[in-house]
Amino acid sequence: MQPSPLLPLLGSLPVEAWERIIDFVAGTTIAGLDTNKEMLKCSLVCRSWLPRSRFHTELRAKVHSPAHLAAFRRFLDSSVRRTSGDYVEISLKPYDDGTWLTTAPQTLPQNLSISRLAFRNMDFTQQHVQFYRHWSLLRVHTLHIQDARCTRWSQLTRMISSTQAQSCTLDHVDEGLQGELVLRQQTLQQFTMDRITGDGTVFLTWRISAPLLQLVRLGTRSVGEGPVLLQLQIAAAGLFIDPRHNLPSLKNVIVEGFEHGGETILERDLRTHHRTLTLHPSTDEKLDEALMQWNPHHVIFHLGIERGEVCRYGELFSDTRYFASLQQLSFRPIYAWKTQFLGKCVVDLLSLVFPKSSERGLVKCDRDCIYHKFLAKWETVFSTIPAPQSRKSVDVTNLFRRGIPPQIRHRVWAFLAHSATTRFDIPYAILREREMMKPHTSHTLNNDVAVFVKKHPEVQAETLTGILRVYLSVEPGVHYDPGLVAIAGFVLLQSPQDEEVAFRTFAFLMDSRMRPYFENVLKLEEDAGLLKDYLYCCDPKLAQKLSDDLRISSLDICCKWLKNVFVDTLPLNHTLLIWDRLLYDETQTLPHISQCILYRIRDGLFEADSHSKALEILTNPPDSFFPDNPFWLPDFGVPVIRKTVNR
């Protein structure tokens, strides 16, 4: 057996250094990482690692019968491990009624400290009268009771009080229990009730006395959970304001609703008494009364603000009689809506929905604003990632997947075009001055510029003409075409204040993508052939409709779409998305994008009964053919035409 190549390395460092590494691994909190399994692996490395790894390894035992319990006790007696540390996890799931669990604590060592004690399918109605007193002999950090069979709330609350656990979870609690929910516990810090069933009325009368309790989590997972969710929200507010409760240290109360896709969070700062509410919108006015009594300082909406139930809060929050302490309204979308609101700040979004609250000065931008966080990430990219390496950066790719804010689109395009690093032999200002002094006899260019400026008044005709004349002078191989006006004008439309940056971006796009289209017709015919192959391979019915019935060839489509890069053809937000992809993703080609557009307008082309109507659809496709969300193009790096044609 060959010795391990790690042995020289293990002996080169003192044991204290390796113990520090093991401590770091044991304290790592990563989603999906089981530190207990990692410690078991470390214990098998060498003998010097065994004591430290064993110290962090949690002992997990599942006890189903008295024989299992006796075997577990024998293991503890024979183990060299100490039994006084918080490392034992016991899961009790009896096969029978579990009456033998009454004496189970006396079977275990008295100095045993249990990190987590779980009761599953436990029948508390069959236990001896001394059951709770016996379990109070053990030290339990976390108590978990799941699918318990009981008839009264006191059978559960007595178990919580007797174990003196710091954290307690009641999973799948049936509300059809008798009596009141009264809980008195001096050491409890976290309390969770999950999968609550029933109508939730019992929580309107519950009483909790826990001086150290800081977090309460209430959740329902049932179908048709609207009533119980409402009662839980009202009860959550009552934990702070109801005098029946003794909770001086309570900071957070979280109410989760599975069906409604959100959660209601009530937070209180014990030092400043500042109250924050993360609101799950509701149409029931009963919840409003509880929120008025709690009187939050800050309200955060956790769902899409386009929902109708959110709009009614505008007038409610603007009334100082009901929410006298309210100082700020915010919006925090869940992940599904994050890409939808990058173009506006939370102030602009909420001002449209809550005009009266905006007049009161409640709508403010905070550090959690998705829009400004996104802008900050782009600023980090501009300052830390060199422009030539931007297309290889995972951070830039992730930002592109979420879209580009309109306010910085011109900067992103200039960044991708290497505008700050590209150097010309002659400065642009000198080139422009020379060209503008020369007589220009091309009336076609001036007429095309006038037509574009008429459609887009934001663009100045003199600036656009200067960019085109300079480019045609430095690139004599490029023949003038009206598509050049559309491309240069669209770039200038995004950055009208900086002509030189617009020229550099335009020149980069021409050199990297568009120049072959204006040098000869071979490139256009090649792309038309690719598009034709796609149609006949993947959609022969549409190909036959275009060629036979409507007399439109793929070359006609490419001439109308490709030379102007879809400018003034598609809706503006979709055209911007296409340009973003073309500047960043080298795998996205114009025939590839044309394929996606034909798929979107396919139904309209089949309904067209003449050549003129089909040309009208191809020249200006209606907005109804495209989804509201512009992210309809395939993902980065998916050359659809090549895949479909080869298949």
Secondary structure, DSSP 8 states (H G I E B T S, - for coil): ----TTHHHHHHS-HHHHHHHHHHHHT---TT--HHHHHHHHHTT-GGGHHHHHHH--EEEEE-SHHHHHHHHHHHHH-SS-SSSS-EEEEE--SS--GGGGSHHHHS-TT-EEEEEEEES-BGGG--TTHHHHHTTSEEEEEEEES-B-SBTHHHHHHHHHHT-SEEEEES--S--BS--EEE-SS--EEEEES--S-SGGGGS-EEE-TT--EEEEEE--SS-HHHHHHHHHHHHHHHH-TT-B-TT--EEEEEETTTTEEEEEEE-TTT--EEEEE---S-THHHHHHHHH--SEEEE-S-TTSHHHHTHHHHHH-TTT-TT--EEEE---HHHHTTSTTS-HHHHHHHH-HHHHHTT-B---TT-HHHHHHHHHHHHHHHS-GGGGGG-HHHHHHHHT---GGGHHHHHHHHTTTTT---SS-HHHHHHHHHHS----HHHHHHHHHHHHH-TTS-HHHHHHHHHHHHHH-TTS---HHHHHHHHHHHHH-TT-HHHHHHHHHHHIIIIIHHHHH-SHHHHHHHHHHHHHHHHH-HHHHHIIIIIS---HHHHHHHHTTTTTTTTS-HHHHHHHHHHHHH-TT--HHHHHHHHHHHSHHHHHH--SHHHHHHHHHS--GGGS-SSSTTS--TT--HHHHHHH-
